[in-house]
Amino acid sequence: MHRMDLMSKRDFFSAIPTQIALGNHDLDTYKHGWIYDVNESVEIALAYEHRFHMPQIRPPIREPASLKGFTTSGQPIDFVPYEYGNAYYSFTFGPSQHIVLSSFSSFREGSLQHEWLLSELKSVDRSVTPWLIVMIHCPLYTTFKTHRHEIFITEAQAILEPLFVEYTVNFVIAGHVHAYMRTHPMAFSRRNPRGPVHIIQGNGGKAVCEPYYNETAEEWVAVRDQSQYGYGTLELFNSTHAIWKLIKTGHDEGGEFEPNLNLLDEIWVRNQLYVEEMSVNKDWEDNL
């Protein structure tokens, strides 16, 4: 709560439109430091719901959650009883439709979130919002060693990815892993020009030190980094072209500061929705 109080005193949230996605620490399962009584239940996401006001589908449904369902570091082991509210929602911004999902509310078939997501995907008019962007805390794909066996990743790949491919989602932007990764457009563990670009933008704070799972990057990985802090920007130029940039903040994991803020990554992305209709040349293929 103390960290949230510090955030509330900053001018950032009063000046910059901010859309949030539920992270594991936002569940707020600790009461007094990291001391747990596993037989206790807690009201999850209390600060998360009261400090932020997202475009809610309907008021939140939250039930007390047993601490037996969490590790001692606050990481949930299974899905939690939290629906609607700030957990998952959508909004339109210019030529883009944004769907914000909860990694920790059930998205299994028949769940409230899954039914809502299906309805939302079917309702998107791509002639009005040609760009479709999904935000979710836990990535579907990762080149890093940590977290990769959590159900929030493995089940998302099995359940959500087919929907993202079917409805031609352009970007899936995640965090959770404290590092950076961008994939080529991909589907079902293979490069595919019609598939989403998956981004892990987890190098904004705390630490950037995640070990790679393999010494050599997977063939679907375009860029990966676990040593530099940075933030990403996405500019939509028109219905067919966008540019993604990862901007270095000036500090590396060792705390060294470089005054010239360089781009760690920059890529033009053509809207996968129109990829078969556009002329393709070698320069574009080299950028995929």
C-alpha positions as CSV (number, residue, x, y, z in Angstrom):
1,M,0.0,0.0,0.0
2,H,2.9,2.4,0.8
3,R,4.2,2.0,-2.8
4,M,0.7,2.8,-4.2
5,D,0.5,5.9,-1.9
6,L,3.8,7.1,-3.4
7,M,2.4,6.6,-6.9
8,S,-0.7,8.5,-6.1
9,K,1.3,11.6,-5.2
10,R,2.9,11.9,-8.6
11,D,1.6,14.1,-11.4
12,F,1.9,11.3,-14.0
13,F,-1.5,9.8,-13.5
14,S,-3.3,13.1,-13.7
15,A,-1.6,14.1,-16.9
16,I,-1.1,10.9,-19.0
17,P,-4.0,8.6,-20.0
18,T,-3.1,5.3,-18.3
19,Q,-4.7,1.9,-19.1
20,I,-3.6,-0.9,-16.8
21,A,-3.5,-4.7,-16.9
22,L,-3.8,-6.8,-13.8
23,G,-0.4,-8.1,-12.6
24,N,0.3,-10.7,-9.9
25,H,1.4,-8.2,-7.3
26,D,-1.7,-6.1,-7.9
27,L,-3.7,-8.9,-6.3
28,D,-2.2,-7.5,-3.1
29,T,-2.2,-10.8,-1.1
30,Y,0.2,-9.6,1.6
31,K,-1.0,-7.7,4.7
32,H,2.1,-7.0,6.8
33,G,5.2,-7.4,4.7
34,W,5.6,-11.0,3.5
35,I,4.2,-12.7,6.6
36,Y,1.6,-15.3,5.7
37,D,-1.0,-17.4,7.4
38,V,-2.0,-19.9,4.7
39,N,-5.2,-20.6,6.5
40,E,-6.3,-17.0,6.0
41,S,-8.3,-15.5,3.1
42,V,-7.8,-12.0,1.8
43,E,-9.7,-9.5,-0.3
44,I,-7.7,-9.4,-3.5
45,A,-7.0,-6.4,-5.7
46,L,-8.4,-4.0,-3.2
47,A,-6.1,-1.1,-4.0
48,Y,-6.1,-2.0,-7.7
49,E,-9.8,-1.5,-7.9
50,H,-10.0,1.6,-5.7
51,R,-7.0,3.5,-7.1
52,F,-7.8,3.1,-10.8
53,H,-10.9,3.6,-12.8
54,M,-10.9,1.8,-16.1
55,P,-13.8,1.6,-18.7
56,Q,-15.5,-1.2,-16.9
57,I,-17.9,-3.6,-18.5
58,R,-19.7,-3.9,-15.1
59,P,-18.7,-3.6,-11.4
60,P,-16.1,-6.0,-10.1
61,I,-17.0,-9.4,-8.7
62,R,-14.4,-10.3,-6.1
63,E,-14.5,-13.0,-3.5
64,P,-12.0,-13.7,-0.7
65,A,-9.1,-15.8,-1.9
66,S,-7.4,-18.4,0.3
67,L,-3.7,-17.8,0.7
68,K,-3.3,-21.5,0.1
69,G,-3.6,-20.6,-3.6
70,F,-0.5,-18.3,-3.5
71,T,3.2,-18.7,-3.1
72,T,4.9,-16.8,-0.3
73,S,6.0,-14.2,-2.8
74,G,2.4,-13.5,-3.7
75,Q,2.3,-15.4,-7.0
76,P,-1.0,-17.1,-7.6
77,I,-0.9,-20.8,-8.3
78,D,-4.3,-21.0,-10.0
79,F,-7.0,-18.5,-11.3
80,V,-8.5,-16.2,-8.7
81,P,-12.1,-15.2,-8.0
82,Y,-12.0,-11.8,-9.7
83,E,-14.2,-10.8,-12.6
84,Y,-15.0,-7.6,-14.5
85,G,-14.1,-4.3,-12.9
86,N,-10.5,-3.4,-13.7
87,A,-9.7,-7.1,-14.3
88,Y,-10.6,-7.0,-18.0
89,Y,-12.2,-4.4,-20.3
90,S,-11.8,-2.8,-23.7
91,F,-11.5,0.6,-25.2
92,T,-11.2,2.3,-28.6
93,F,-8.4,4.8,-29.3
94,G,-8.3,6.3,-32.8
95,P,-7.9,3.6,-35.4
96,S,-7.3,0.9,-32.7
97,Q,-9.4,-1.4,-30.5
98,H,-7.7,-2.4,-27.3
99,I,-8.6,-5.5,-25.3
100,V,-7.1,-5.7,-21.8
101,L,-7.3,-9.2,-20.4
102,S,-6.6,-10.6,-16.9
103,S,-4.0,-13.4,-16.7
104,F,-5.3,-14.4,-13.3
105,S,-9.1,-14.5,-13.9
106,S,-10.1,-17.7,-15.5
107,F,-10.1,-17.6,-19.3
108,R,-10.9,-21.2,-19.8
109,E,-13.8,-22.1,-22.1
110,G,-17.1,-21.3,-20.5
111,S,-15.6,-18.8,-18.1
112,L,-17.0,-15.2,-17.8
113,Q,-13.8,-13.7,-19.3
114,H,-13.7,-16.2,-22.2
115,E,-17.3,-15.6,-23.1
116,W,-16.8,-11.8,-22.9
117,L,-13.6,-12.0,-25.0
118,L,-15.4,-14.0,-27.7
119,S,-18.2,-11.5,-27.9
120,E,-15.7,-8.6,-28.0
121,L,-13.6,-10.1,-30.8
122,K,-16.7,-10.8,-32.9
123,S,-17.9,-7.2,-32.4
124,V,-14.7,-5.4,-33.6
125,D,-15.3,-3.5,-36.9
126,R,-11.9,-3.5,-38.6
127,S,-13.1,-1.0,-41.2
128,V,-13.4,1.4,-38.2
129,T,-10.5,0.2,-36.0
130,P,-8.1,-1.7,-38.3
131,W,-5.6,-2.3,-35.5
132,L,-6.5,-4.8,-32.8
133,I,-4.2,-4.8,-29.7
134,V,-4.3,-7.1,-26.7
135,M,-2.7,-6.3,-23.4
136,I,-2.2,-9.1,-20.8
137,H,0.2,-9.4,-17.9
138,C,1.7,-12.8,-18.6
139,P,3.1,-13.4,-22.1
140,L,2.0,-16.3,-24.3
141,Y,5.5,-16.7,-25.6
142,T,8.8,-16.2,-23.8
143,T,12.5,-16.7,-24.6
144,F,13.4,-16.5,-21.0
145,K,13.8,-19.2,-18.3
146,T,11.5,-17.9,-15.6
147,H,7.7,-18.3,-15.4
148,R,7.5,-20.4,-18.6
149,H,5.6,-23.3,-16.9
150,E,3.0,-21.3,-15.1
151,I,-0.6,-22.1,-16.2
152,F,-1.2,-18.4,-17.0
153,I,1.2,-18.8,-19.9
154,T,0.7,-22.4,-20.9
155,E,-3.1,-22.2,-20.9
156,A,-3.1,-18.8,-22.6
157,Q,-1.1,-20.3,-25.4
158,A,-3.6,-23.2,-25.7
159,I,-6.8,-21.3,-25.2
160,L,-6.2,-17.7,-26.2
161,E,-3.8,-18.0,-29.1
162,P,-6.2,-19.7,-31.5
163,L,-8.6,-16.7,-31.0
164,F,-5.9,-14.2,-31.5
165,V,-4.9,-15.8,-34.8
166,E,-8.5,-16.3,-36.0
167,Y,-9.4,-12.7,-35.4
168,T,-6.0,-11.3,-36.7
169,V,-4.8,-9.6,-33.5
170,N,-1.9,-7.3,-34.4
171,F,0.0,-7.1,-31.1
172,V,0.0,-9.0,-27.9
173,I,1.7,-6.8,-25.3
174,A,2.7,-8.4,-22.0
175,G,5.0,-7.9,-19.0
176,H,5.6,-10.2,-16.0
177,V,9.1,-11.2,-17.2
178,H,11.7,-8.5,-16.2
179,A,13.3,-8.3,-19.7
180,Y,12.4,-7.4,-23.3
181,M,11.4,-9.5,-26.2
182,R,9.7,-8.9,-29.6
183,T,8.8,-11.8,-31.9
184,H,8.2,-11.8,-35.6
185,P,4.6,-12.1,-36.6
186,M,3.8,-15.7,-35.5
187,A,1.2,-18.3,-34.9
188,F,1.5,-21.6,-33.0
189,S,5.2,-21.5,-32.4
190,R,6.1,-20.7,-36.0
191,R,6.7,-17.5,-37.9
192,N,3.6,-16.5,-39.8
193,P,3.1,-13.1,-41.5
194,R,-0.6,-13.2,-40.5
195,G,0.0,-13.9,-36.8
196,P,0.4,-11.4,-34.0
197,V,3.6,-9.7,-32.9
198,H,4.2,-10.7,-29.3
199,I,6.0,-8.2,-27.1
200,I,7.3,-8.6,-23.5
201,Q,7.8,-5.1,-22.2
202,G,9.1,-6.0,-18.8
203,N,12.2,-3.9,-18.6
204,G,10.7,-0.7,-17.3
205,G,11.7,-1.0,-13.7
206,K,12.7,-3.2,-10.7
207,A,15.3,-5.4,-12.4
208,V,16.4,-6.5,-15.9
209,C,18.2,-9.7,-15.3
210,E,16.1,-12.7,-16.6
211,P,18.2,-15.6,-17.9
212,Y,17.6,-16.9,-21.4
213,Y,16.0,-20.3,-21.7
214,N,18.3,-21.1,-24.7
215,E,21.7,-19.6,-25.5
216,T,20.4,-19.2,-29.1
217,A,17.2,-17.4,-29.6
218,E,14.2,-19.3,-30.9
219,E,13.5,-18.8,-34.6
220,W,10.4,-16.7,-33.9
221,V,12.3,-14.2,-31.7
222,A,13.2,-11.0,-33.5
223,V,14.9,-9.1,-30.6
224,R,15.6,-10.0,-27.0
225,D,17.4,-8.2,-24.3
226,Q,17.9,-8.8,-20.5
227,S,20.4,-6.1,-19.6
228,Q,18.9,-2.7,-20.6
229,Y,16.0,-0.6,-19.1
230,G,13.6,0.9,-21.5
231,Y,10.0,1.7,-22.5
232,G,8.1,1.1,-25.7
233,T,6.1,3.3,-28.0
234,L,3.6,2.3,-30.7
235,E,2.6,4.8,-33.4
236,L,-0.2,3.9,-35.8
237,F,0.4,5.9,-39.0
238,N,-2.6,4.7,-41.0
239,S,-4.7,1.5,-41.4
240,T,-1.8,-0.5,-42.8
241,H,1.5,0.7,-41.1
242,A,2.7,1.2,-37.6
243,I,6.1,1.6,-36.0
244,W,7.2,0.1,-32.7
245,K,10.2,1.5,-30.8
246,L,11.9,0.4,-27.6
247,I,13.7,3.5,-26.1
248,K,16.5,3.0,-23.7
249,T,16.1,5.0,-20.5
250,G,19.8,5.5,-20.0
251,H,20.5,3.0,-17.3
252,D,21.6,-0.6,-17.5
253,E,21.3,-3.4,-14.9
254,G,24.7,-2.3,-13.4
255,G,23.3,1.2,-12.8
256,E,25.5,2.8,-15.5
257,F,24.0,5.9,-17.1
258,E,24.4,6.8,-20.8
259,P,23.2,10.3,-21.6
260,N,22.4,9.6,-25.2
261,L,19.2,7.6,-25.2
262,N,19.4,5.1,-28.0
263,L,16.7,2.9,-29.6
264,L,17.1,-0.7,-28.5
265,D,14.6,-1.8,-31.1
266,E,12.7,-0.2,-34.0
267,I,10.4,-1.9,-36.5
268,W,7.8,-1.0,-39.0
269,V,4.9,-3.3,-38.8
270,R,2.4,-3.8,-41.6
271,N,-1.1,-4.6,-40.5
272,Q,-1.5,-8.4,-40.7
273,L,-5.1,-7.9,-41.7
274,Y,-4.0,-6.7,-45.1
275,V,-0.8,-8.6,-45.6
276,E,-2.1,-10.7,-48.5
277,E,-3.4,-7.7,-50.3
278,M,-0.1,-5.7,-50.1
279,S,2.8,-5.9,-52.4
280,V,5.8,-7.6,-50.8
281,N,9.4,-6.8,-51.5
282,K,12.6,-8.0,-50.0
283,D,13.0,-5.0,-47.7
284,W,9.7,-5.7,-46.0
285,E,10.5,-9.4,-45.7
286,D,13.7,-8.5,-44.0
287,N,11.8,-6.5,-41.4
288,L,9.4,-9.3,-40.5
